[in-house]
Amino acid sequence: MLISAPQDRIMDREPEELQFLGIFGVYREAYKIIFSWRKIFTQITLSLILPLTFIFLAHIEISELLFAKILHNELALDYTRTGSPTYNKLSDHISSEWATLWLFKATYFFFLLILSLLSTSAVVYTTASIYTAKELSFKKIMSVVPNVWKRLMITFSWSFLIIFVYNIMAVLIFISWAFLIGNSKFGVAILFLLMILYLSGIVYISIVWHLASVVSVLEDVYGIQAMIKSKALIKGKMGVAIAIFLKLNLSFIVIQVVFEMLVVQGEQLGMGNRVGYGILCFLLLLSLILFGLVVQTVIYFVCKSYHHESINKSSLSDHLEVYHGEYVPLKGKDVQLEQFYV
């Protein structure tokens, strides 16, 4: 079943107008998209974002239980005579439990990555299709997603590599600080400055990566090329992007902390209250993930507009079509970039 564009078409404003959207303008645009196309986004949410949310929260609960059991056995081991049968048995149990915990973590991260990339593919493709005012069906979206996912995986791999190298360099710098400067008043000031620079770098890389995910879906570049393109696009709208990124991530952290305090560690509240808080956190996180994915797609169009690049909607629509089940990315030569000045 195809779903036609509503009468009050979303993102039907002139391209040059998008560049003037601020933080709340981006939020409002994302809300309008989700609300006007709530049926298709509900289907995406139930099929992809709901299991993503579930495994994230379930991971917190299960990890807490497994780790608590390990700590209990390690405490008992401290009060057991070394070399005794009980000691050996406890030691074997602890080794087995650590192996179980790490296997669970690896399985969790695998499914988290897969569902995250699939959700991003579906939401970005859907939002871009709404932008072109083309007809949509859930079946069509899900047929495109597996092919888009491959491109996103390459972009994610490059992002992961960049963050890994960045963290290795940061560790070396902090080790150098410890040996060369140390814990003096001047050293503390330097450490504070280094922490600010480190966190600023992490935020910047994360913003570039999120926008690169959209670029990977909508254009013919992915991987490091998508990161480079994203870096160029974000210039001029960095303040808006940083503010939105921090607000969304702060909301995510608050939901996670509340879940840990009131659900995972909330035995004193009673089972009924814990279940209620768990459902509330689940629904809030579910909505936040969907909203965040739509927001990052809107930011892409805002950045394109800011740089006076207007993608011809008919070309974008053509290349978002599915041909014999194969996703056709938007090629650079097919993107008609028009320069407009206000």
N, C-alpha and C positions, 0 to 999 in steps of 0.2 A: 504494500500500500504506500503510495507516494503522498507526501505531505507538501502542500503548496504554501508559498510564502503568504503570511497574513497581510491584511489590508494595510495595517500600520507597519510597513516594511522596516525592519531593523537595519541600521547602518546605511540608510538611504541618503544620508547627508552628503554634501559635496566633499571630495577628497581633501581640499585645502582647509576644510573646517576641522578635520580630525586633529590637526597639529595643535589646536588650541585647547584640547581636552586636558584638564589637570587631573589630580588624584580622584576627586569625587566625580568628575566627568567620565573617567574610565570606569569607575565603579558603577555609575548609572547606566552606561552603555552595556556593560556586562550583564547587569540585572535585567535590562530590557530584552537582551538576547535570550537569556534563560527563561524569562517569564513568558515571552511571546512564543517560544518554541519548547514549552515545558514538556510536551508529550515525547518528543524525540530525545530530549536531554534526560527525561525520566528513564527511558529505555536504556540509554547509555549508562546511566548511574546504576541501575539495577543489575546490568550485565557485567560491568567492569569496575566501577568505582565502589560499589557496595562490597564486593569481595576484597578489594584493596584495603578499604577501611577496616573490615573485619579482621584480616590477618595482621594488620598493624597493631590494633588494640589487643588482639588475642596474643600476639607476640610479647607484649608488655606483661600480661598476666602470667603466661606460661614461663617466661624467663625468670620472673620473680619467684615462682614456685620452685623451679629447678635450682636456682642460685641459693634460695633459702635452705633447701635440703642439703646442698653441698656445704654451706657454712655450718649447719647443724652437725654434720658428720665430721668436719674438720675440727670443730670445737670438742667433740667427743674424742677424737683422735689425740688431741693434746693431753687429755687426762687418762690415756690408755698406755700401759707399759709397752715400750718399744720391743718389737720382736714377738710379742704374744700372738696367739691365734686370733684374738679379737682385733688386735692392731692390724694384722695383715688383712683380715676380712674388711675392716673399715677402709683401709688404704685402697683395696681393690674396688670397693664401692665408690669411693671418691673419684678414682681414675675413670671408672665407667660413667659416672655422672657428668664429669667434665667432658668426656667424649660425646655424650648425649646432648649436652648443652651446645657444644660447638657444631654438631651435626644439625641440630634444630636451627641454630643461627644461620648456617649456610643455606638450609632449605628455605628459611624465611626470606633471606635476602634475594634468593633466586626468584621466588614467586612475587616478591615485592617489586623487583626490577621489571619483570615481565608485565605485570598488571599496570605498573606506573607508565611504561612506554605505550602499552595498548590504550590506556585511558587518554594519554596525551595525544596519540594519533587520532583517536575517535573525536575528541572534543575540538582539536585544532581544525581537522578536516570539516567537521560540522559547522563550526563558526565561520570558516572561510566560504563554505557553500552558502550559508545564510547571507554573507556579504555580497555574493554574486546573484542572490535571489533565485537560485536554481532549486528545482524540486528535490526533495530528500526522502529517502526511506531508510529505515533501520537496517534492512538487509543490504542495501548498497553501501552504507557506512561500514558495516562489519566485513564486507568483501574487500574493501580498500585497506582496512586497518592492518592486516598481516603484512602487506607489502610496504606500507609506510613504516611499520615497526622496525624493519631491517635498517632503514636509513637512520632512524632515531638511535638504534643500538650503536651504530658507528660513531655518531655524534656524542653519545653518552660515554663511549669508550675513550674518546679523545678528552672529554671533560674530566673523566676520572683520572686519566694519565696526568693531565695538567695539575689537578688538585694534589695528586700523589707527589709529583716533583716539587710543587710549591711547599707542601708540608715537610718534605725532606730538607729543603733549603731552610725552612723556618727552624727546624730542629737544630740544624748545624749553626745557625745564627744564635739561637738561644744558648747552645752549649758554649759557643765562643764568648757570649756575654758572661756566662758563669765563670769561665776561666780567666778572662781578661779584665773584667770590671768588678764583678762580685756584688755582694749585698751591702753596698754603701749607699749613702743618700743620693749621690750622683748615679750610682748603679740602678737604684730603684726607679729614678726618673727615666733613665734610658730604657729600662724594662717596660715601664708604662707606655712609653712612646712606641717601642717595638710591638707591644700587644695591640695598640691601636692600628698600627700599620698592617699587622697580620690579619686582624679581623676585617679591616677595610678591604684587603686583598681577597679574602674569602667571599665577602659580600659581592664584590665586583665580578669575580669569576662565576659565582652562582647566577647573577643577573644575566651575564653574557650567555651562560649555558642555557638558561630557561628560554631566552629569546632565540638562541640557536636551534632549539627544538622546534620552534615554529617555522624558522627558516628552512629546516630540513624537510618539513612536510610540504611547504608551499613553493619552494624554489628548487632549482636543479643542483644545489650544492648541499653537502652534508659533511660531517666530520670536521676536520680542522678548518676547511673552507667556510663552513657554516658558522664556526666560532669567529672567524675573521670578519665575515659579513655582519654578524650580530654586533661585534665590537664597533663597527663603523656606524651601524644603524642607531645604536644606543646613545651616541654622542648628541648632545643638545637636549636630550630627555632623561639624562642620568638622574637628576633630582627627583623627578616623578617616579622613575623606575625604582630607585632606592627606597623612597618613602613607601611605595606599594609593597615592595619585597619585604621590608622590615615589618610592616603592619600585618601582612598575611602570615609571616613566619612567627611573629609574636603571638598571634591568635592560635597558631598551631601548637606552640610551646605551652600556652596557657591551658588548652584542651588536654594536652598530654599530661601536664602536671596535675590538673584536677582529677583526671582519670586515675593516675597513680595514687594520689592521696585519698580519694573518696571511694574508689572501687578496689584497686589492688591492695591497698593497705588500710582499708576502711572497715575492718572486722567489727569494730565497736559500734558502727552505725546500724548493723543488722543487715540481713540478706535482702530484705525488701528495698531499703534505701539504696543499697549498693547496686542492685539491679536497675533501679530508677535512674541513678546517676550514670550508670553505664550506658543505658539507652540514650540519655541526653547527650553524653559525650560522643556517642556513635553518630547520632543525627547531626550534631554540630560539625564534626570532622568530615562527614559525608558531604555536607553542603559547602564547607570550606574548600575541599579538594576540587569540586566541580567549579565553584566560583573562581578559584585561583587559576585554573586551566583556561577558562574563558577570558579572564583578565589578561593573561600573558599573550593571548592571541590578539586582543584589542590593542595592547601596547605595540605589537608588531605593526599594525595598520597606522597607529598614531605616529610611530617613528618613520614609517615610509612617507607619511604625509608631511612630517616636519622637514624631511630632506627633499621635499618637492618631487617625490616619486609617486606617481599614481599608476597602479597596476590596472590595465584595461580589464574591466570586469568580464567581458566576453571571453578574453584569452584565459583568464584565471578559471572561468567556468569550464572551458573546453578541457583544460589540463587537470581538472579535478574529476573528470569523468572516468568511469571504469570501462576499459576496453578488453573484453574477453577475460575479465578478472584481474587484469594487470593495472596497477596504479601508474599513471603517467604524470611525473612531476612537472612543475612549471619551469620550462626552459628559459634561460636568460634571453635568447633571441626572440622568444615569443612574448616576453614581458615588455609591453609598450610603456616606456618611462616618459612621462610628459612633465616638462618643467612648468610649474605655475608659480606665480608670485603674487603676494597679497600686498 
